[in-house]
Amino acid sequence: MSNEIQEFFNRLAPTWDKASDDDLTWVSSVLKGVGITSKTKILDLACGTGVITGILANLSDEPVLGMDLSDEMIKRAKAKYQGSPNIAFICQDFLKHEEGTFDFIVIYNAYPHFIHPRELAQSLAKNLTSKGRFLILHSRGKEAINAHHKGMSTSLSRNLTAPEEEWGAFEEEFNLIQSQDHPDYYLILGEKKN
């Protein structure tokens, strides 16, 4: 399944940044309010071409790692941030990632492509430090996201449900800090229980 997702995003990589209509000022304001400090070690998960990696690097003095399944996306991210000393990128399947020591993991505009949320929750818990946080953030609401992915193979994407329904996959390892499904954005913020 991850190979199909990888191939899909490899095809999109050359036009990804041109097709993006993200309001990065809004994204930056949200990220400033979720508990990231200058000492936070951050993973930009499913980072694509690094759309928000630079914003994350501006919030912390610690190194920021971008991770994505798509080697073509990672290639473009590396080129975009060449010479940035506190930003690195790797092409890897997070669900197979060995235990990490991140304080914060951000998944921006990518959550529906994690087909099995329970597996994602377990990997998040394994890779976060004690009281570490994760943020699922979309620059569109649930209805717009689902419409955008309509007709896409179920091995590439899944329909989002309300945040309180999605939370069921995470509640064993995490406490819910905040969730919102607004017409213009979708957000779930959780903190590891121990």
Phi, psi and chi 1 to 4 in degrees:
 res  aa     phi    psi   chi1   chi2   chi3   chi4
   1 MET       -  -41.9 -170.6 -178.4  -40.3      -
   2 SER   -64.0  -29.8   61.7      -      -      -
   3 ASN   -64.6  -39.0  -74.3  -15.8      -      -
   4 GLU   -65.3  -42.2 -171.4  177.0   -8.6      -
   5 ILE   -64.6  -43.2  -66.9  173.2      -      -
   6 GLN   -58.7  -48.2 -179.5 -175.0   39.1      -
   7 GLU   -63.3  -40.4  -70.5  168.1   11.9      -
   8 PHE   -59.7  -49.0  176.6   78.4      -      -
   9 PHE   -76.0  -26.6  -77.5  102.5      -      -
  10 ASN   -61.3  -39.2  -82.7  -11.8      -      -
  11 ARG   -66.5  -33.8  -72.9 -168.1  -57.4  -88.4
  12 LEU   -81.9  -20.8  -66.3  177.7      -      -
  13 ALA   -52.6  -44.5      -      -      -      -
  14 PRO   -60.8  -27.0  -25.2   35.0      -      -
  15 THR  -111.9    6.7   58.1      -      -      -
  16 TRP   -57.7  -51.4 -168.9 -103.8      -      -
  17 ASP   -67.1  -37.4  -73.2  -24.4      -      -
  18 LYS   -67.3  -33.0  -71.1  178.4 -174.1  169.4
  19 ALA   -82.2  -11.8      -      -      -      -
  20 SER   -74.5  134.1  175.2      -      -      -
  21 ASP  -121.8   31.0   61.5   -7.2      -      -
  22 ASP   -67.3  139.4  -60.6  -59.7      -      -
  23 ASP   -90.0   90.0  179.7   -6.8      -      -
  24 LEU   -70.2  -21.9  -64.0 -178.6      -      -
  25 THR   -65.7  -43.1  -57.6      -      -      -
  26 TRP   -64.9  -45.5  173.1   80.9      -      -
  27 VAL   -58.2  -44.6  172.1      -      -      -
  28 SER   -60.1  -42.4 -179.3      -      -      -
  29 SER   -65.9  -37.3   68.8      -      -      -
  30 VAL   -65.4  -47.1  170.7      -      -      -
  31 LEU   -63.6  -29.7  -68.6  171.9      -      -
  32 LYS   -69.8  -16.8  -73.8  176.6 -177.6  174.0
  33 GLY  -108.8   16.8      -      -      -      -
  34 VAL  -112.4    8.9  -67.3      -      -      -
  35 GLY   101.7   11.6      -      -      -      -
  36 ILE   -78.7  131.7  -64.2  171.9      -      -
  37 THR  -121.2 -179.7   71.5      -      -      -
  38 SER   -66.8  -15.3   62.6      -      -      -
  39 LYS  -104.3    9.2  -60.5  -65.3 -178.7 -165.2
  40 THR   -84.1  125.9  -57.2      -      -      -
  41 LYS   -89.6  118.6 -167.9  172.6  174.2 -172.9
  42 ILE  -115.7  140.5  -56.3  169.0      -      -
  43 LEU  -112.7  123.5  172.6   63.1      -      -
  44 ASP   -93.4   94.8 -177.1    2.1      -      -
  45 LEU   -86.2  135.5  178.7   54.9      -      -
  46 ALA    58.6   49.8      -      -      -      -
  47 CYS   -71.1  -16.1   64.9      -      -      -
  48 GLY    59.6 -130.8      -      -      -      -
  49 THR   -86.1   11.8   60.7      -      -      -
  50 GLY    84.0   35.4      -      -      -      -
  51 VAL   -53.3  -42.9  173.1      -      -      -
  52 ILE  -113.4    4.5   66.4  162.3      -      -
  53 THR   -60.6  -39.6  -48.3      -      -      -
  54 GLY   -64.4  -38.1      -      -      -      -
  55 ILE   -62.3  -45.2  -63.9  170.8      -      -
  56 LEU   -62.2  -40.9  -66.3  169.2      -      -
  57 ALA   -65.1  -27.9      -      -      -      -
  58 ASN   -75.3  -17.4  -73.1  -25.7      -      -
  59 LEU   -91.3  -19.7  -64.6  173.6      -      -
  60 SER  -132.6  146.5  177.8      -      -      -
  61 ASP   -85.3  -11.6  -64.2  -27.6      -      -
  62 GLU   -79.4  158.5  -64.1  -65.1  -41.7      -
  63 PRO   -61.8  142.3  -20.8   30.5      -      -
  64 VAL  -110.0  131.4  174.4      -      -      -
  65 LEU  -109.4  129.4  179.0   64.9      -      -
  66 GLY  -101.7  133.1      -      -      -      -
  67 MET  -130.6  136.2 -178.5 -174.2  -64.6      -
  68 ASP  -152.4  153.2 -159.1  -76.3      -      -
  69 LEU   -72.2  -28.2  -87.0  175.4      -      -
  70 SER   -86.2  114.2  165.8      -      -      -
  71 ASP   -67.4  -28.3   50.9  -32.2      -      -
  72 GLU   -70.5  -39.3  -72.2  -61.6  -41.4      -
  73 MET   -63.2  -44.8  -68.4  -77.7 -167.1      -
  74 ILE   -63.8  -39.7  -69.9  -64.4      -      -
  75 LYS   -57.8  -43.7 -176.6  170.3  127.8 -175.9
  76 ARG   -71.2  -37.2  -77.7  162.8  174.2   74.3
  77 ALA   -63.4  -43.6      -      -      -      -
  78 LYS   -60.9  -41.0  -74.8 -179.9  174.9  179.0
  79 ALA   -66.0  -40.8      -      -      -      -
  80 LYS   -63.7  -38.4 -170.6 -171.4  -64.2 -172.9
  81 TYR  -107.0   19.6  -69.6   99.3      -      -
  82 GLN   -56.0  128.9 -172.7  175.0    9.9      -
  83 GLY    91.6   -4.3      -      -      -      -
  84 SER   -83.1  112.1  -61.4      -      -      -
  85 PRO   -68.2  -26.4   24.1  -31.9      -      -
  86 ASN  -107.2   21.4   65.4  -30.5      -      -
  87 ILE  -126.2  130.8  -63.6  175.6      -      -
  88 ALA  -135.6  156.9      -      -      -      -
  89 PHE  -132.9  143.4  -66.0   96.3      -      -
  90 ILE  -137.2  147.3   59.2  169.8      -      -
  91 CYS   -96.9  110.9 -179.5      -      -      -
  92 GLN  -160.7  153.5 -170.2  171.1   39.4      -
  93 ASP   -84.6  112.3 -177.0  -13.4      -      -
  94 PHE   -59.4  -33.8  178.0   68.4      -      -
  95 LEU   -67.5  -15.1  -60.3  179.7      -      -
  96 LYS  -110.2    5.7  -63.1  175.3 -176.8  171.6
  97 HIS   -69.8  135.9 -174.5   63.6      -      -
  98 GLU   -66.4  162.7  -64.0  -60.1  -41.2      -
  99 GLU   -53.4  129.7 -172.2  170.0  -21.7      -
 100 GLY  -111.1  179.0      -      -      -      -
 101 THR  -131.6   60.8   54.1      -      -      -
 102 PHE   -94.9  145.8  -60.7  102.5      -      -
 103 ASP   -89.4  -24.7  -57.0  -50.5      -      -
 104 PHE  -150.3  132.4 -148.7  108.9      -      -
 105 ILE  -122.7  125.1  -62.2  176.3      -      -
 106 VAL  -111.6  131.4  178.0      -      -      -
 107 ILE  -118.4  104.0  -56.1  167.7      -      -
 108 TYR  -106.5  123.8  176.0   65.2      -      -
 109 ASN    52.5   36.4  -78.6   -5.7      -      -
 110 ALA  -140.2   -9.4      -      -      -      -
 111 TYR   -54.8  -39.9  177.3   58.4      -      -
 112 PRO   -63.4  -15.4  -20.8   32.0      -      -
 113 HIS   -85.6   -4.9  -58.2  -69.0      -      -
 114 PHE   -90.1   96.1  -70.6   90.7      -      -
 115 ILE   -66.3  -30.7  -53.4  -58.9      -      -
 116 HIS  -117.4   91.6  -56.3  -72.0      -      -
 117 PRO   -56.9  -32.9  -23.2   32.1      -      -
 118 ARG   -64.3  -40.9 -174.9   68.1 -164.2  121.8
 119 GLU   -63.6  -39.8  -71.5  179.9   22.7      -
 120 LEU   -61.4  -45.9  172.6   61.7      -      -
 121 ALA   -58.4  -43.1      -      -      -      -
 122 GLN   -65.6  -40.0  -69.2  168.2  -26.8      -
 123 SER   -68.6  -38.0  -69.0      -      -      -
 124 LEU   -60.2  -47.3  -72.4  168.9      -      -
 125 ALA   -61.8  -38.8      -      -      -      -
 126 LYS   -67.7  -29.6 -175.9  173.3   73.4  169.7
 127 ASN  -102.1   -1.4  -77.7  -80.4      -      -
 128 LEU  -103.9  145.0  -78.9  164.9      -      -
 129 THR   -70.2  170.3   56.4      -      -      -
 130 SER   -56.9  129.9  178.1      -      -      -
 131 LYS    67.0   15.0  -60.9  -63.5 -177.4 -175.1
 132 GLY   -65.5  156.9      -      -      -      -
 133 ARG  -121.0  154.1  -70.2 -174.6  171.2 -168.0
 134 PHE  -128.3  150.8   75.8   89.3      -      -
 135 LEU  -131.5  124.6  173.9   68.1      -      -
 136 ILE  -101.4  121.3  -66.6  167.3      -      -
 137 LEU  -136.9  131.7 -178.2   63.4      -      -
 138 HIS  -127.6  144.6  -76.9  -87.4      -      -
 139 SER   -90.2   19.6   56.7      -      -      -
 140 ARG  -142.2  158.7  -64.9 -178.2  174.9  115.4
 141 GLY   -79.5  170.7      -      -      -      -
 142 LYS   -54.4  -45.3  171.1  176.0   52.9   68.0
 143 GLU   -63.2  -42.3  -60.8  -55.4  -36.9      -
 144 ALA   -68.2  -38.5      -      -      -      -
 145 ILE   -63.7  -47.2  -65.6  164.9      -      -
 146 ASN   -64.3  -36.9  -70.3  -19.7      -      -
 147 ALA   -66.3  -39.2      -      -      -      -
 148 HIS   -62.4  -36.8  178.5   73.9      -      -
 149 HIS   -93.5    3.1  -68.2  142.9      -      -
 150 LYS   -58.1  133.3 -172.6  174.6 -177.9  179.0
 151 GLY    84.9   -6.2      -      -      -      -
 152 MET   -75.5  146.0 -169.7  176.3  -77.3      -
 153 SER   -54.7  141.2  165.3      -      -      -
 154 THR   -69.6   -9.4   55.7      -      -      -
 155 SER   -87.9   -6.8   59.7      -      -      -
 156 LEU  -106.7  -30.7  -68.3  174.2      -      -
 157 SER  -158.0  160.8 -178.3      -      -      -
 158 ARG  -136.0  158.4   63.5 -179.0 -173.9   82.8
 159 ASN   -71.1  138.5  -87.3  -19.1      -      -
 160 LEU   -81.1  145.6  -78.3 -177.3      -      -
 161 THR  -108.2 -179.1   59.9      -      -      -
 162 ALA   -59.8  147.8      -      -      -      -
 163 PRO   -52.3  -37.7  -26.7   34.2      -      -
 164 GLU   -67.2  -27.8   55.3  -89.3   16.9      -
 165 GLU   -76.4  -42.7  -68.2  177.2   51.9      -
 166 GLU   -60.9  -33.1  -64.4  -72.3  -21.8      -
 167 TRP   -60.0  -25.5 -175.8 -108.4      -      -
 168 GLY   -53.4  -30.5      -      -      -      -
 169 ALA   -73.5  -18.7      -      -      -      -
 170 PHE  -109.4  -16.5  -58.5   92.9      -      -
 171 GLU   -66.4  -19.9   62.2 -172.4   -3.3      -
 172 GLU   -66.9  -40.7 -173.6  176.0  -34.4      -
 173 GLU  -103.3  -14.1  -64.4   93.1   -5.5      -
 174 PHE  -129.9  152.7  -64.6   93.9      -      -
 175 ASN   -99.7  137.6  -68.6  -45.6      -      -
 176 LEU   -78.5  125.4  179.3   62.8      -      -
 177 ILE   -95.8  -43.8  -56.6  -62.3      -      -
 178 GLN  -160.1  145.1 -176.2 -178.4    0.1      -
 179 SER  -148.9  142.5   68.5      -      -      -
 180 GLN  -151.5  138.2  -65.8  179.2  -27.1      -
 181 ASP  -125.2   92.7 -179.7   19.0      -      -
 182 HIS   -99.5  154.2 -176.4  -84.4      -      -
 183 PRO   -55.0  -26.2  -27.1   34.6      -      -
 184 ASP  -102.6   -6.3  -64.4  -31.7      -      -
 185 TYR  -162.7  164.6   61.3   90.3      -      -
 186 TYR  -138.9  132.3 -174.4   96.1      -      -
 187 LEU  -146.8  134.0  179.7  151.9      -      -
 188 ILE  -135.1  124.6  -61.7  174.0      -      -
 189 LEU  -122.0  123.0  176.3   62.4      -      -
 190 GLY  -128.7  155.7      -      -      -      -
 191 GLU  -126.5  133.3 -176.6  175.8   87.3      -
 192 LYS   -61.7  139.1 -167.5  172.8  171.9 -178.5
 193 LYS   -70.4  -30.1  -72.3 -179.3  177.2  177.3
 194 ASN  -140.8      -   54.4   32.8      -      -
